[in-house]
Amino acid sequence: MPRLKIAVIGAGPGGLSAAQFIRDCGHEAVVFEKESRIGGKSFSFSNGDAFNEMGTCYTPRQHVIVKRWMRQHGIHLRRLGEARYDDAPVVDYVKKGAGPPLAVQALKFVTEAGKLRRKIAAAPEDKAVRAEAAMTVDEWLARLKLPKLDLAMHRILPAQGYGYAKEVTIGQTVQWCDFDLLISGVLNDMHMPVEGWSEFWERFSKRFDIRLEANVLGLDRNETGVTIYTQNGTDKFDAMISSVPMDEFARLATLAPAEEAVLTGVDWQNYTTTLVASKNWFTGAQVHGYSRACKDPSLRGAMLGSRREGEALEDGARLYVTGQFSNSLTPPELREILLSDITALGVQADVIYARTWKYFPQYNADAVGAGLFSALREAQGGRRTWFTGATFSHELVSSVVERSRLSVQDVVKRLG
């Protein structure tokens, strides 16, 4: 097999995992990153002697490959403390739903989700499959009479920044929401890296050829190779893997029809994490979620959840990280809403730092009905270009890593 030289755009989890899989196959990867750091939405913010996860935070059960990489690079995991929802254990909140026992409803969800996932993979052009995939999560669960799972989705979707169950399509959700994630969420079987996500990716990528502050100005693609232009010059490659959102990729190249369909079929959301300090907020459970904000899309900007961080500060205050959907809202508006929500809980808090992410590519329901899943598949490999990252999988790191693995596998199969 000839040794391929493959360009990777973006040094977040998608691009870095792609570089690892390329190395594993015996080929050469060159990673281009426009920022001065790696990690993408994995970002550990330093605050004195401590750091706080402002982006990627949890490792649920399906992070199998990532956990193996963490062990290899000396990263340790600690289990997340108790998670509560409306001040009750998450499992108790979910069990309040009507109908059969939770285990029965969960089994039915996993079974039906698996069926739909396989139908989308096998027959994405089928009109009935498209119609089902385009249903919202709420609609689909109501059709299956799974009210307990509907409550579980309040914890799994909006509380994690993955959209509202009234808006997100079930076709997108079943691509990543499986039995392991349900168990992780309901039973709070979540872990966080002791040394931090940023430190993990730094250790992980030491052997890679990563070009930081390498802003890609443009690229040429054809059936013989890819040429990439940066402020530092021109590089030629046998193929490329892009991990950046399609709207950003569109500024670099003329899109093929399938790529154009992906561009118009995905609506990117914004999610803001804010680090606050308080002397009188919760100290028992580590995580709190709030159904008021998680159930009602009209309350966009309301505090979805909060997570207690580390030990008390010298003045007795503790640090907390909060989450808000932030589309169309300004930083002052978000701050005002956040502090109002915290005050309504009888708590006083001071904002230390806020970070807004381009987070969660929500598949448009009309686009799903018109064949978006076919376009996502057809976009892979044209003009020697493959894709990974959240657009083609999901924000969940395990999903991004699996997409990178499949993309690299396809590159090697077609060009090796």
RARA-V703005 format. One record per residue. D_FIRST is the distance of its C-alpha to the first C-alpha in whole Angstrom. Layout:
d_first->[D_FIRST | D_FIRST]
This chain:
d_first->[0 | 4 | 6 | 9 | 12 | 14 | 18 | 20 | 24 | 26 | 27 | 28 | 27 | 25 | 23 | 23 | 22 | 19 | 18 | 18 | 16 | 13 | 14 | 14 | 10 | 9 | 10 | 13 | 16 | 19 | 22 | 25 | 28 | 32 | 34 | 35 | 34 | 31 | 31 | 32 | 35 | 35 | 38 | 40 | 43 | 45 | 49 | 50 | 49 | 47 | 45 | 45 | 42 | 42 | 39 | 37 | 39 | 39 | 36 | 37 | 36 | 32 | 31 | 29 | 26 | 28 | 30 | 28 | 27 | 30 | 31 | 28 | 30 | 33 | 34 | 37 | 39 | 42 | 43 | 45 | 49 | 51 | 50 | 53 | 54 | 57 | 58 | 57 | 54 | 51 | 52 | 55 | 55 | 52 | 55 | 58 | 56 | 58 | 57 | 55 | 54 | 51 | 49 | 50 | 49 | 46 | 45 | 45 | 44 | 40 | 41 | 41 | 39 | 36 | 37 | 37 | 34 | 32 | 34 | 33 | 29 | 30 | 33 | 33 | 35 | 38 | 41 | 42 | 39 | 39 | 43 | 42 | 40 | 42 | 45 | 45 | 45 | 49 | 49 | 47 | 48 | 52 | 51 | 49 | 52 | 51 | 53 | 52 | 48 | 50 | 51 | 48 | 46 | 49 | 47 | 43 | 43 | 46 | 46 | 43 | 43 | 41 | 44 | 47 | 47 | 49 | 46 | 43 | 41 | 41 | 37 | 36 | 38 | 36 | 33 | 33 | 37 | 36 | 38 | 37 | 38 | 41 | 42 | 41 | 43 | 46 | 46 | 45 | 43 | 41 | 40 | 39 | 38 | 40 | 39 | 38 | 35 | 35 | 35 | 32 | 30 | 31 | 30 | 26 | 25 | 26 | 23 | 21 | 22 | 24 | 27 | 30 | 33 | 30 | 31 | 29 | 31 | 29 | 26 | 25 | 22 | 21 | 18 | 17 | 17 | 19 | 22 | 24 | 27 | 29 | 33 | 31 | 29 | 26 | 22 | 19 | 16 | 13 | 15 | 18 | 19 | 23 | 25 | 29 | 31 | 31 | 34 | 33 | 30 | 32 | 33 | 30 | 29 | 31 | 30 | 29 | 31 | 29 | 29 | 33 | 34 | 32 | 34 | 37 | 37 | 37 | 40 | 39 | 42 | 43 | 44 | 46 | 46 | 49 | 50 | 54 | 56 | 59 | 62 | 63 | 60 | 58 | 58 | 57 | 54 | 51 | 50 | 52 | 52 | 54 | 54 | 57 | 54 | 51 | 53 | 54 | 52 | 55 | 55 | 52 | 52 | 54 | 53 | 50 | 50 | 51 | 49 | 51 | 49 | 50 | 54 | 57 | 57 | 60 | 62 | 62 | 59 | 56 | 53 | 52 | 49 | 50 | 48 | 49 | 47 | 48 | 47 | 50 | 52 | 53 | 52 | 56 | 56 | 54 | 55 | 59 | 58 | 56 | 59 | 61 | 59 | 59 | 63 | 64 | 63 | 65 | 63 | 63 | 60 | 59 | 55 | 53 | 50 | 48 | 45 | 44 | 40 | 39 | 38 | 37 | 36 | 39 | 38 | 41 | 42 | 43 | 39 | 38 | 41 | 39 | 36 | 34 | 32 | 30 | 30 | 28 | 25 | 25 | 25 | 21 | 19 | 21 | 21 | 17 | 19 | 19 | 22 | 24 | 27 | 30 | 31 | 28 | 29 | 32 | 33 | 33 | 30 | 29 | 28 | 27 | 24 | 24 | 23 | 21 | 19 | 19 | 18 | 15 | 14 | 14 | 12 | 9 | 10 | 11 | 9 | 5]
